[in-house]
Amino acid sequence: MLRVIRGEVKPRRAQVAVTVVLCLSCNSEKKESNACLDARRSSHEALAAGNVEAASSALELARTECTQASDYDIDRLQRAVEREQRHQSRASELARQANAKTNPLTTFMDWVSSHRESGSRIGGQTECEPRESPRFGLCTTRVAQPQAAPFELHYWQTDPNDAYRFAWRIAASVTCDDTGGNRLLRKWTKDGAQYDLCELTDHGFLGLRALVVRREGETQVDIYSPRYPQKDPTFAAEL
């Protein structure tokens, strides 16, 4: 049995003083609701599994369910979540850099991801079809690339967020797998070219499709929204 004397912990049979270490999280458990304890426990478990999103969600729930008695534990968890986020971001960036050295589509796919929303479509040279053209309203932006064909973005002025197509012609043989996560929809051959059509499944490309056309010496890669073929019959004929 221990007894506390003037801030020191002394065993009955010894006079050796030791530093008192308060277990705030343990003390708080005696005062908190089951909902609070469950939320804190879920955050701990998710963080241990490397699931930062689930850990953050459980932590937010803990903030609403717990009292000030849990502030120490919640703050400690928050710091741990932030460390794990930094660690995962760094690991992801290193993986992206390593992938860029072997995957010729990495730079193009990064450009697609960062320019998917119309508000971010700046830079490059843009030309729009004149009023007398049957394709009036279609705009094309070209962004020059060193020692390669330019990146292209095709979109309709009246529907820039729902009808668009990113395109690149590359002097290498690539497949849908080089675009990232995907679900293959169809494969076929036409006029000596090999066609792959797939649905993109990575988070930054959800809702988009890819048409990859391999010809001798080059590959045409088109990343497009589902509504784009409805606006562009020429492209739709390729599908």
C-alpha positions as CSV (number, residue, x, y, z in Angstrom):
1,M,0.0,0.0,0.0
2,L,1.2,3.5,-0.8
3,R,0.6,6.8,1.0
4,V,1.2,10.3,-0.4
5,I,3.2,12.8,1.8
6,R,3.8,16.3,0.5
7,G,3.7,15.4,-3.1
8,E,5.9,12.3,-2.7
9,V,5.0,8.7,-2.9
10,K,6.5,6.6,0.0
11,P,6.0,2.9,0.6
12,R,5.2,2.0,4.2
13,R,8.4,0.0,4.5
14,A,10.7,2.4,2.7
15,Q,11.5,6.1,2.8
16,V,12.6,6.4,-0.8
17,A,10.9,9.3,-2.5
18,V,9.8,9.0,-6.1
19,T,8.2,11.5,-8.5
20,V,4.4,11.4,-8.6
21,V,3.3,10.8,-12.2
22,L,-0.4,11.6,-12.6
23,C,-2.3,9.3,-15.0
24,L,-4.7,11.9,-16.2
25,S,-6.2,9.7,-18.8
26,C,-6.8,7.0,-16.2
27,N,-8.4,9.5,-13.8
28,S,-10.6,10.8,-16.5
29,E,-12.0,7.4,-17.3
30,K,-13.6,7.4,-13.9
31,K,-15.6,10.5,-14.7
32,E,-16.5,10.1,-18.4
33,S,-19.4,8.5,-20.2
34,N,-19.2,5.3,-22.1
35,A,-19.7,7.2,-25.4
36,C,-16.6,9.3,-24.5
37,L,-14.5,6.3,-23.6
38,D,-15.6,4.4,-26.8
39,A,-14.7,7.4,-29.0
40,R,-11.2,7.7,-27.4
41,R,-10.6,4.0,-27.7
42,S,-11.7,4.0,-31.3
43,S,-9.4,6.8,-32.1
44,H,-6.5,5.0,-30.4
45,E,-7.2,1.8,-32.4
46,A,-7.6,3.6,-35.7
47,L,-4.4,5.4,-35.2
48,A,-2.6,2.2,-34.4
49,A,-3.9,0.7,-37.6
50,G,-2.7,3.8,-39.6
51,N,-6.2,4.9,-40.5
52,V,-5.8,8.7,-40.0
53,E,-9.2,9.5,-41.3
54,A,-11.0,7.2,-38.9
55,A,-8.8,8.3,-36.0
56,S,-9.7,12.0,-36.7
57,S,-13.4,11.2,-36.9
58,A,-13.4,9.4,-33.6
59,L,-11.4,12.2,-32.1
60,E,-14.0,14.8,-33.2
61,L,-16.7,12.6,-31.6
62,A,-14.7,12.4,-28.4
63,R,-14.5,16.2,-28.3
64,T,-18.3,16.4,-28.2
65,E,-18.8,13.5,-25.8
66,C,-16.1,14.1,-23.3
67,T,-15.6,16.6,-20.5
68,Q,-12.5,18.7,-19.7
69,A,-11.2,15.7,-17.8
70,S,-10.3,14.1,-21.1
71,D,-8.5,17.2,-22.5
72,Y,-5.0,15.8,-21.9
73,D,-5.8,12.5,-23.6
74,I,-7.5,14.2,-26.6
75,D,-4.7,16.7,-27.1
76,R,-2.2,13.8,-27.0
77,L,-4.2,11.9,-29.6
78,Q,-4.4,15.0,-31.8
79,R,-0.6,15.4,-31.8
80,A,-0.3,11.7,-32.7
81,V,-2.8,12.0,-35.6
82,E,-0.9,15.1,-36.9
83,R,2.4,13.2,-36.8
84,E,0.9,10.2,-38.6
85,Q,-0.6,12.6,-41.3
86,R,2.9,14.1,-41.9
87,H,4.5,10.7,-42.0
88,Q,1.9,9.4,-44.6
89,S,2.1,12.5,-46.7
90,R,5.9,12.2,-46.8
91,A,5.7,8.5,-47.7
92,S,3.1,9.2,-50.4
93,E,5.3,11.9,-51.9
94,L,8.3,9.6,-52.0
95,A,6.3,6.9,-53.6
96,R,5.0,9.5,-56.2
97,Q,8.5,10.6,-57.0
98,A,9.7,7.0,-57.4
99,N,6.7,6.2,-59.6
100,A,7.4,9.3,-61.7
101,K,10.7,7.8,-62.7
102,T,9.2,4.6,-64.1
103,N,5.6,5.7,-65.1
104,P,5.5,8.1,-68.1
105,L,1.9,9.2,-67.2
106,T,2.6,10.4,-63.7
107,T,3.1,14.1,-64.7
108,F,0.1,14.0,-66.9
109,M,-2.2,12.5,-64.3
110,D,-1.0,15.0,-61.7
111,W,-1.9,17.7,-64.1
112,V,-5.4,16.2,-64.7
113,S,-6.0,16.0,-60.9
114,S,-5.0,19.6,-60.3
115,H,-7.0,21.0,-63.2
116,R,-10.2,19.0,-62.9
117,E,-12.2,21.9,-61.6
118,S,-12.7,24.8,-64.0
119,G,-11.5,27.4,-61.5
120,S,-8.0,25.9,-61.6
121,R,-7.7,25.9,-65.4
122,I,-5.2,28.7,-65.9
123,G,-2.1,28.9,-68.0
124,G,-1.5,27.5,-71.4
125,Q,-2.9,28.8,-74.7
126,T,-6.7,28.5,-75.2
127,E,-8.7,28.7,-78.4
128,C,-12.4,28.4,-78.8
129,E,-14.4,27.4,-81.9
130,P,-16.1,30.3,-83.7
131,R,-19.8,30.8,-83.8
132,E,-20.1,29.6,-87.4
133,S,-18.4,26.2,-86.5
134,P,-20.6,23.2,-85.8
135,R,-18.5,22.7,-82.7
136,F,-19.2,26.2,-81.5
137,G,-18.5,26.6,-77.7
138,L,-15.7,23.9,-77.6
139,C,-12.5,25.3,-76.2
140,T,-9.1,23.7,-76.2
141,T,-6.2,24.7,-73.9
142,R,-2.7,23.4,-74.7
143,V,0.2,23.4,-72.2
144,A,3.6,22.9,-73.7
145,Q,5.8,20.1,-72.4
146,P,9.6,19.7,-72.7
147,Q,10.5,17.3,-75.4
148,A,7.0,16.0,-75.7
149,A,3.5,16.7,-77.1
150,P,1.5,19.4,-75.2
151,F,-1.1,18.5,-72.6
152,E,-4.6,19.3,-73.9
153,L,-7.8,20.1,-72.2
154,H,-11.1,20.2,-74.2
155,Y,-14.2,21.6,-72.6
156,W,-17.4,23.5,-73.3
157,Q,-17.7,27.1,-72.3
158,T,-21.3,26.6,-71.1
159,D,-20.5,23.4,-69.2
160,P,-16.9,23.4,-68.1
161,N,-17.3,21.3,-65.0
162,D,-19.3,18.5,-66.5
163,A,-18.1,18.1,-70.0
164,Y,-14.4,18.0,-70.4
165,R,-11.6,15.8,-71.7
166,F,-7.9,15.8,-70.9
167,A,-5.7,14.4,-73.7
168,W,-2.0,13.6,-74.3
169,R,-0.1,11.8,-77.0
170,I,2.9,10.0,-75.7
171,A,5.8,8.2,-77.5
172,A,5.5,5.1,-75.3
173,S,3.2,2.1,-74.9
174,V,1.0,2.5,-71.8
175,T,-2.2,0.9,-70.5
176,C,-5.1,1.8,-68.2
177,D,-3.0,0.5,-65.3
178,D,-0.5,3.3,-65.9
179,T,-3.3,5.8,-65.1
180,G,-3.6,4.4,-61.5
181,G,-6.5,2.5,-59.9
182,N,-9.0,1.5,-62.5
183,R,-11.7,-1.0,-63.6
184,L,-11.4,-2.2,-67.1
185,L,-14.7,-1.8,-69.1
186,R,-13.7,-3.0,-72.5
187,K,-10.8,-3.9,-74.9
188,W,-11.0,-3.9,-78.7
189,T,-8.9,-3.5,-81.8
190,K,-9.7,-1.1,-84.7
191,D,-7.7,-0.1,-87.7
192,G,-4.6,-1.7,-86.3
193,A,-4.8,0.2,-83.0
194,Q,-5.5,-1.4,-79.5
195,Y,-8.2,0.3,-77.4
196,D,-8.6,0.1,-73.7
197,L,-11.6,1.7,-71.9
198,C,-11.6,1.9,-68.2
199,E,-13.2,3.7,-65.2
200,L,-10.8,5.4,-62.9
201,T,-11.1,4.4,-59.2
202,D,-8.4,6.5,-57.4
203,H,-9.9,9.2,-55.1
204,G,-8.8,12.2,-57.2
205,F,-10.3,10.7,-60.4
206,L,-13.6,9.2,-59.2
207,G,-16.3,9.7,-61.9
208,L,-13.8,9.9,-64.8
209,R,-13.0,7.4,-67.5
210,A,-9.9,6.8,-69.6
211,L,-9.6,5.8,-73.2
212,V,-6.1,4.5,-74.0
213,V,-5.3,3.9,-77.7
214,R,-2.0,2.3,-78.6
215,R,-0.7,2.7,-82.1
216,E,2.8,1.9,-83.5
217,G,5.3,4.3,-81.8
218,E,2.8,6.2,-79.7
219,T,-0.3,6.1,-77.4
220,Q,-3.2,8.5,-77.2
221,V,-4.5,8.9,-73.6
222,D,-7.9,10.6,-73.0
223,I,-9.3,11.2,-69.5
224,Y,-12.9,12.4,-69.8
225,S,-16.1,13.1,-67.9
226,P,-19.1,10.9,-68.7
227,R,-21.0,13.8,-70.3
228,Y,-18.2,14.8,-72.7
229,P,-19.0,12.3,-75.4
230,Q,-22.5,13.7,-75.6
231,K,-21.0,17.0,-76.6
232,D,-18.4,15.7,-79.0
233,P,-19.7,13.2,-81.6
234,T,-16.2,12.9,-83.1
235,F,-14.8,11.6,-79.9
236,A,-17.9,9.5,-79.1
237,A,-17.3,7.6,-82.4
238,E,-14.0,6.4,-81.0
239,L,-15.8,4.6,-78.1
